[in-house]
Protein backbone atom coordinates (compact mmCIF):
# COMPACT_ATOMS: atom_id res chain seq x y z
CA UNK A 1 0.00 0.00 0.00
CA UNK A 2 1.47 3.33 -1.03
CA UNK A 3 0.97 6.37 1.20
CA UNK A 4 1.33 9.98 0.16
CA UNK A 5 2.64 12.44 2.74
CA UNK A 6 0.58 15.59 3.02
CA UNK A 7 3.30 17.66 4.70
CA UNK A 8 2.01 21.20 5.22
CA UNK A 9 -0.95 20.68 2.93
CA UNK A 10 -4.21 22.27 4.01
CA UNK A 11 -6.27 20.12 1.64
CA UNK A 12 -7.39 23.24 -0.22
CA UNK A 13 -8.79 25.08 2.80
CA UNK A 14 -6.39 27.42 4.63
CA UNK A 15 -8.82 27.70 7.56
CA UNK A 16 -8.21 24.03 8.41
CA UNK A 17 -4.51 24.47 9.18
CA UNK A 18 -2.01 21.65 8.83
CA UNK A 19 -3.73 18.32 8.32
CA UNK A 20 -1.75 15.13 8.60
CA UNK A 21 -2.70 11.62 7.48
CA UNK A 22 -4.81 9.87 10.08
CA UNK A 23 -4.73 6.19 10.93
CA UNK A 24 -7.93 4.23 10.69
CA UNK A 25 -9.65 2.26 13.37
CA UNK A 26 -12.97 0.61 12.67
CA UNK A 27 -15.58 1.30 15.34
CA UNK A 28 -19.21 0.71 14.47
CA UNK A 29 -21.81 2.77 16.29
CA UNK A 30 -25.55 3.12 16.08
CA UNK A 31 -25.49 6.93 16.31
CA UNK A 32 -27.92 8.71 13.94
CA UNK A 33 -26.26 10.36 10.95
CA UNK A 34 -28.48 13.46 10.74
CA UNK A 35 -26.54 16.69 11.36
CA UNK A 36 -27.92 19.07 13.95
CA UNK A 37 -26.82 21.96 16.14
CA UNK A 38 -27.40 22.62 19.80
CA UNK A 39 -27.39 26.22 21.02
CA UNK A 40 -26.48 26.68 24.67
CA UNK A 41 -27.33 29.69 26.84
CA UNK A 42 -24.46 31.96 27.83
CA UNK A 43 -22.79 30.91 31.05
CA UNK A 44 -23.03 33.26 34.00
CA UNK A 45 -19.99 34.81 35.61
CA UNK A 46 -18.75 32.75 38.53
CA UNK A 47 -20.43 29.52 37.43
CA UNK A 48 -18.37 26.40 38.02
CA UNK A 49 -18.93 24.78 34.63
CA UNK A 50 -18.62 26.66 31.40
CA UNK A 51 -21.17 25.65 28.78
CA UNK A 52 -20.28 25.52 25.09
CA UNK A 53 -21.64 28.29 22.87
CA UNK A 54 -22.83 25.75 20.31
CA UNK A 55 -22.45 22.07 19.48
CA UNK A 56 -22.79 20.70 15.94
CA UNK A 57 -23.25 16.98 15.25
CA UNK A 58 -23.24 14.66 12.27
CA UNK A 59 -23.59 11.06 13.34
CA UNK A 60 -20.85 10.23 15.82
CA UNK A 61 -18.80 13.35 14.97
CA UNK A 62 -19.24 16.58 16.93
CA UNK A 63 -17.73 20.06 16.80
CA UNK A 64 -18.11 22.16 19.93
CA UNK A 65 -17.69 25.95 19.84
CA UNK A 66 -16.41 27.58 23.03
CA UNK A 67 -16.32 31.28 23.92
CA UNK A 68 -13.17 32.33 25.74
CA UNK A 69 -12.15 35.61 27.34
CA UNK A 70 -8.64 37.06 27.45
CA UNK A 71 -7.51 40.34 28.99
CA UNK A 72 -5.06 42.36 26.91
CA UNK A 73 -4.11 45.96 27.61
CA UNK A 74 -6.87 46.17 30.20
CA UNK A 75 -9.57 45.11 27.73
CA UNK A 76 -11.46 41.83 27.73
CA UNK A 77 -11.40 40.21 24.31
CA UNK A 78 -13.64 37.27 23.47
CA UNK A 79 -12.44 34.62 21.05
CA UNK A 80 -13.76 31.23 20.02
CA UNK A 81 -12.11 27.82 19.99
CA UNK A 82 -13.34 24.50 18.59
CA UNK A 83 -13.16 20.91 19.80
CA UNK A 84 -13.64 18.06 17.33
CA UNK A 85 -14.56 14.62 18.67
CA UNK A 86 -15.85 11.23 17.57
CA UNK A 87 -18.17 9.37 19.92
CA UNK A 88 -17.91 5.60 20.26
CA UNK A 89 -18.90 2.81 22.63
CA UNK A 90 -16.22 0.75 24.30
CA UNK A 91 -16.47 -3.03 24.82
CA UNK A 92 -18.55 -2.50 27.97
CA UNK A 93 -21.02 -0.27 26.11
CA UNK A 94 -19.83 2.96 27.76
CA UNK A 95 -19.86 6.03 25.50
CA UNK A 96 -16.47 7.73 25.12
CA UNK A 97 -14.96 10.44 22.93
CA UNK A 98 -11.92 10.13 20.70
CA UNK A 99 -9.90 12.73 18.86
CA UNK A 100 -8.93 10.32 16.09
CA UNK A 101 -11.02 9.82 12.97
CA UNK A 102 -11.54 7.23 10.26
CA UNK A 103 -11.11 8.15 6.62
CA UNK A 104 -14.88 7.82 6.24
CA UNK A 105 -15.32 10.49 8.98
CA UNK A 106 -13.45 13.18 7.02
CA UNK A 107 -16.46 14.44 5.01
CA UNK A 108 -18.46 14.88 8.24
CA UNK A 109 -15.54 16.64 9.95
CA UNK A 110 -15.09 19.03 7.02
CA UNK A 111 -18.84 19.72 6.79
CA UNK A 112 -19.11 20.44 10.51
CA UNK A 113 -16.03 22.68 10.46
CA UNK A 114 -17.50 24.63 7.54
CA UNK A 115 -20.83 25.00 9.38
CA UNK A 116 -19.04 26.14 12.55
CA UNK A 117 -16.98 28.63 10.53
CA UNK A 118 -20.10 30.00 8.81
CA UNK A 119 -21.86 30.27 12.17
CA UNK A 120 -18.98 32.27 13.65
CA UNK A 121 -18.42 34.48 10.60
CA UNK A 122 -22.07 35.37 10.05
CA UNK A 123 -22.89 35.68 13.76
CA UNK A 124 -22.16 39.41 13.98
CA UNK A 125 -23.06 40.45 10.43
CA UNK A 126 -26.37 41.98 9.43
CA UNK A 127 -28.40 40.36 6.66
CA UNK A 128 -27.52 43.28 4.37
CA UNK A 129 -23.85 42.26 4.36
CA UNK A 130 -24.49 38.64 3.41
Secondary structure, 3 states (H helix, E strand, C coil): CCCCCCCCCCCCCHHHCCCCCCCCCCCCCCCCCCEEEEECCCCCCCCCCCCCCEEEEECCEEEEEEEEEEEECCEEEEEEEEEEEEEEECCCCCEEEECCCCHHHHHHHHHHHHHHHHHHHHCCCCCCCC
